[in-house]
Structure formats: structure tokens, C-alpha cells
Amino acid sequence: METPHSRAQNLIKEFVEFSEKFGAQIPLAIPKGTLKTIDHYRDTYFKYLKDSEFKSNICYMLQLIEYQLWQYKLFKPQFSLESALFFQLLVTQGIVIEAVVFALIADPLVVTDASDRSKGSSTAEHANLLKLIRRRTFAAHVQQLRAMQIVSDEICNRLDTFREEIRNLVHLQNWEGRLYRQLPLADFSRQLKEFDRLLLDMNAQISAVHTLTDLLAYYSLDGRRLRGNVKYLNQRSGKGQIEAKASHDYIPFFADAVNKAPRRGDSVTFTLTITEHGVRATDIQPG
């Protein structure tokens, strides 16, 4: 017969498995089957995103939050498991917020599947740009939302505050040995309400999604010539780096992209290209 303690241990294991399954950066593998909850989230929170794998996986993570809240009702406080659940829920909320921001920025790169609304991909031509966006930090993504005026400064400030509060609450927990300090229900309830308001307010505010042209312009990948200074050049390997005041502070380059070998500190002009390894300076000329 299963005891409350063994039940608690089994559910902890389930939560860890769920977090590993859904907590990775999107795109994620979508479980088989569909639930009404997913359509509700699509229609309530994410009207501005294309129907795609990106959007569906965010919906599954939101569904995970509901699942965990439901599981919480099975526990009694004396088993001291409520903080473990809150920890998992806080982490999941942070993942959802980061995924929403990423998916909103990357939306112009998503090509939807005409036969299945839950599938999406990017074209081979723009796969490297999608990688570049995914590698950037949450803070950089919020900065991009603000700079491109995709959402208001007020929403961007709330995104930063929300993510910082989650970090602070999670860091109160002692993860080693699965020991958890007490996390008051009132604190978590407030966090969950702000999470819901933030998603709804984002959805209500966005009227038009930016275009691929806007994305290329933001990352200076639209063919314009940029100006910077050579930070260093290794003559043996042919690798160098340019310091520039642009969306990319330090830009790698290779000697074969240089018309005339520069020296450290030289002023140069160049254009940018995107590779699977990131942004690179090309067509470098004395500036």
C-alpha cells in the first residue's frame, strides 16, 4: 500500500521529469494528443503569435502549471512538500515568460504548417538567425522588445521585475538534497496573479507583429556598412575582432574578409553576415 511519504516521493520524481521534458528552450517535442486547455491558451494569451510549434509548447508549459497546482491539492502541509511544488511552479513560470518573449521576437521567422497548426519551423535561409536569437539572454530580448517598440516600456519593466523576483524566490530554496525552506503561500499566490496579468496585458497591447525586415535591421544584417575599430588580429590564425557601437559589441572576423590587413586600433568599415556560429564581419575596408 502506498504511504503518503512514498506518494510524495513519487510525485517529486514526476515533477522533475515534467520539468526536464518541458523546461528546455523551445522548440520542444509535443506530446501526442490535444487538450481543450491548449486552445484556450492560444485564444486567450497568444493571439499575436502564429499557430506554430513555438506557440503550442508555451501552451503546454502553461498547462503544466495547472497540472502542478492540481497535484498540490493532493498534499497535506505537514509533509513539507508545498515549498517543493512552489519551487517547481516558479521555475516553470520563468521558463514560460522567457519562452513567450523569445517566441514573440522570433515570430517572423516561423513558417507554419498548413496541415497542422501545432507545427512550425524556420526556413534554411534564416535558421542561423533563429539560432542567434535563441542564444541571446532574456535581458537582451527584453531590451529588443523595448527598442523595437513591440511592447511598451511599462510591460518591459514588468518583465524584468517579474523575472528578477522569481530568481530571488528560487534562490531562497536550498536545492541540494531536495531540502526546501518555507515559501509562504501568500507570496506564491501574488506571483501567480502577476504572471497571469502580465501574459494577458502583453496580449492586449500588441496590435501588429514586426516583420523579418525589422529583425534584420535590428541586428544590422540588412547590408548596411558599419564602422568600428580593430580590437586585435592574430596574424598566425587569421582571426580578429572588431569593436563597434552596434547591436553586437565585439564582432569576429577572418583575414580573408579583409581587403588590406589592418592593425590593432585601425578604424574600419564593414558589413555583417550571419553563420551557424554567429555574426561575422565581412568586406572589411579601411575607415
MOCOR-V513579 format. One record per residue. N is the residue number from 1. SS is DSSP state (2 for helix, 1 for strand, 0 for the rest). PSI is psi in whole degrees, -180 to 180 (NA if undefined). D_CENTER is the distance of its C-alpha to the mean C-alpha in Angstrom with 1 decimal. Layout:
# MOCOR-V513579
N_SS_PSI_D_CENTER ; N_SS_PSI_D_CENTER
This chain:
# MOCOR-V513579
1_0_134_43.1 ; 2_0_128_39.5 ; 3_0_161_39.6 ; 4_2_-37_37.1 ; 5_2_-45_36.0 ; 6_2_-35_35.4 ; 7_2_-41_33.6 ; 8_2_-44_31.3 ; 9_2_-40_30.7 ; 10_2_-39_30.0 ; 11_2_-34_27.5 ; 12_2_-44_25.7 ; 13_2_-41_25.5 ; 14_2_-43_24.2 ; 15_2_-40_21.4 ; 16_2_-43_20.4 ; 17_2_-40_20.6 ; 18_2_-44_18.5 ; 19_2_-40_15.7 ; 20_2_-35_16.0 ; 21_2_-42_16.1 ; 22_2_-9_13.2 ; 23_0_-7_11.0 ; 24_0_163_9.9 ; 25_0_140_6.8 ; 26_0_155_7.9 ; 27_0_146_10.5 ; 28_0_165_12.6 ; 29_0_132_16.3 ; 30_0_127_17.6 ; 31_0_157_20.7 ; 32_0_149_23.9 ; 33_0_159_25.2 ; 34_0_154_23.9 ; 35_0_152_24.3 ; 36_2_-30_25.1 ; 37_2_-37_22.3 ; 38_2_-44_19.8 ; 39_2_-35_21.8 ; 40_2_-45_22.1 ; 41_2_-41_18.3 ; 42_2_-45_18.1 ; 43_2_-21_21.0 ; 44_2_-45_20.2 ; 45_0_-32_16.6 ; 46_0_46_15.3 ; 47_0_-27_18.3 ; 48_0_-9_16.6 ; 49_0_148_14.4 ; 50_0_150_16.3 ; 51_0_113_17.5 ; 52_0_177_15.7 ; 53_2_-36_14.2 ; 54_2_-50_10.7 ; 55_2_-42_12.4 ; 56_2_-39_14.6 ; 57_2_-34_12.2 ; 58_2_-41_10.7 ; 59_2_-39_14.4 ; 60_2_-36_15.3 ; 61_2_-37_13.2 ; 62_2_-38_14.9 ; 63_2_-35_18.1 ; 64_2_-40_17.5 ; 65_2_-45_17.7 ; 66_2_-40_20.9 ; 67_2_-45_22.2 ; 68_2_-38_21.9 ; 69_2_-38_23.6 ; 70_2_-43_26.3 ; 71_2_-31_26.8 ; 72_2_-31_27.2 ; 73_0_-16_30.3 ; 74_0_-12_31.9 ; 75_0_155_32.1 ; 76_0_140_34.7 ; 77_2_-29_33.8 ; 78_2_-13_36.5 ; 79_2_0_34.4 ; 80_0_36_31.9 ; 81_0_-9_29.0 ; 82_2_-36_27.5 ; 83_2_-34_25.5 ; 84_2_-42_24.1 ; 85_2_-45_22.8 ; 86_2_-39_21.4 ; 87_2_-49_19.6 ; 88_2_-41_18.0 ; 89_2_-40_17.2 ; 90_2_-44_15.7 ; 91_2_-43_13.3 ; 92_2_-41_12.5 ; 93_2_-44_12.0 ; 94_2_-40_9.5 ; 95_2_-43_7.5 ; 96_2_-46_8.2 ; 97_2_-45_7.5 ; 98_2_-39_3.9 ; 99_2_-39_4.1 ; 100_2_-46_6.8 ; 101_2_-44_5.8 ; 102_2_-48_4.0 ; 103_2_-35_7.1 ; 104_2_-44_9.3 ; 105_2_-43_9.2 ; 106_2_-3_9.7 ; 107_2_-41_12.2 ; 108_2_-18_15.3 ; 109_2_-9_14.7 ; 110_0_128_14.9 ; 111_1_119_18.5 ; 112_1_155_19.5 ; 113_1_121_22.1 ; 114_0_-25_25.3 ; 115_0_-15_26.6 ; 116_1_111_23.7 ; 117_1_-16_21.3 ; 118_1_-1_18.8 ; 119_1_143_18.4 ; 120_1_160_16.7 ; 121_1_178_16.3 ; 122_0_157_16.3 ; 123_0_156_19.6 ; 124_2_-33_20.8 ; 125_2_-34_21.3 ; 126_2_14_17.7 ; 127_2_-37_16.2 ; 128_2_-35_16.1 ; 129_2_-39_14.3 ; 130_2_-40_11.5 ; 131_2_-42_11.5 ; 132_2_-46_11.6 ; 133_2_-42_8.6 ; 134_2_-32_6.5 ; 135_2_-19_8.6 ; 136_0_157_8.0 ; 137_0_165_7.3 ; 138_2_-41_5.9 ; 139_2_-41_9.6 ; 140_2_-36_9.8 ; 141_2_-44_7.5 ; 142_2_-40_9.7 ; 143_2_-39_12.6 ; 144_2_-41_12.1 ; 145_2_-41_12.2 ; 146_2_-46_15.2 ; 147_2_-38_16.9 ; 148_0_-1_16.7 ; 149_0_39_17.8 ; 150_0_-38_15.5 ; 151_0_169_15.8 ; 152_0_163_18.4 ; 153_2_-35_18.5 ; 154_2_-43_19.3 ; 155_2_-42_16.1 ; 156_2_-41_14.1 ; 157_2_-41_16.4 ; 158_2_-37_15.9 ; 159_2_-46_12.1 ; 160_2_-45_12.9 ; 161_2_-44_15.8 ; 162_2_-47_14.3 ; 163_2_-38_11.7 ; 164_2_-39_14.7 ; 165_2_-39_17.0 ; 166_2_-45_15.1 ; 167_2_-45_15.2 ; 168_2_-42_18.8 ; 169_2_-42_19.8 ; 170_2_-37_18.3 ; 171_2_-15_20.0 ; 172_0_-20_23.2 ; 173_0_144_23.2 ; 174_1_101_25.1 ; 175_0_-28_23.3 ; 176_2_129_26.2 ; 177_2_13_28.6 ; 178_2_38_26.7 ; 179_1_132_28.4 ; 180_0_134_26.9 ; 181_0_164_28.1 ; 182_0_131_28.8 ; 183_0_110_26.1 ; 184_0_142_28.0 ; 185_2_-36_27.3 ; 186_2_-40_27.6 ; 187_2_-44_24.7 ; 188_2_-39_22.4 ; 189_2_-41_23.9 ; 190_2_-42_23.1 ; 191_2_-41_19.4 ; 192_2_-39_19.3 ; 193_2_-41_21.1 ; 194_2_-37_18.8 ; 195_2_-48_15.8 ; 196_2_-45_17.8 ; 197_2_-40_19.0 ; 198_2_-45_15.8 ; 199_2_-44_14.5 ; 200_2_-41_18.0 ; 201_2_-38_18.4 ; 202_2_-45_15.4 ; 203_2_-41_16.9 ; 204_2_-25_20.3 ; 205_2_-31_19.6 ; 206_0_121_18.1 ; 207_0_-32_21.1 ; 208_0_133_20.2 ; 209_0_144_17.2 ; 210_0_168_17.2 ; 211_0_171_18.7 ; 212_2_-39_18.2 ; 213_2_-41_20.9 ; 214_2_-41_18.9 ; 215_2_-47_16.0 ; 216_2_-39_18.6 ; 217_2_-40_20.3 ; 218_2_-40_17.5 ; 219_0_11_17.0 ; 220_0_36_20.9 ; 221_0_23_21.1 ; 222_0_16_23.7 ; 223_0_-3_26.7 ; 224_0_153_27.6 ; 225_0_134_29.4 ; 226_1_162_27.9 ; 227_1_141_29.9 ; 228_1_-174_29.4 ; 229_1_141_31.3 ; 230_1_120_31.6 ; 231_1_-43_30.4 ; 232_1_162_32.0 ; 233_1_120_33.3 ; 234_0_107_34.4 ; 235_0_-32_37.5 ; 236_0_-48_37.8 ; 237_0_-19_34.3 ; 238_0_8_33.9 ; 239_1_141_30.4 ; 240_1_-179_29.7 ; 241_1_138_27.2 ; 242_1_135_27.3 ; 243_1_123_26.3 ; 244_1_149_25.4 ; 245_0_85_24.4 ; 246_0_-166_21.7 ; 247_0_-11_17.9 ; 248_0_117_18.4 ; 249_0_-47_20.8 ; 250_1_119_22.2 ; 251_1_119_22.7 ; 252_1_154_24.3 ; 253_1_167_27.3 ; 254_1_152_30.1 ; 255_2_-30_33.8 ; 256_2_-8_34.3 ; 257_2_2_32.3 ; 258_1_130_34.8 ; 259_0_-36_38.0 ; 260_0_125_39.7 ; 261_0_118_38.7 ; 262_0_171_37.4 ; 263_0_165_37.9 ; 264_0_131_35.8 ; 265_0_-11_35.5 ; 266_0_143_36.5 ; 267_1_133_35.0 ; 268_1_161_33.6 ; 269_1_156_32.0 ; 270_1_170_29.7 ; 271_1_166_27.2 ; 272_1_147_23.8 ; 273_1_159_22.8 ; 274_1_131_19.8 ; 275_1_177_20.4 ; 276_0_-17_18.6 ; 277_0_-2_18.7 ; 278_1_-168_17.3 ; 279_1_141_19.1 ; 280_1_146_22.9 ; 281_1_136_25.7 ; 282_1_168_28.6 ; 283_1_54_32.0 ; 284_1_128_32.5 ; 285_1_154_35.7 ; 286_1_136_37.6 ; 287_0_NA_36.6
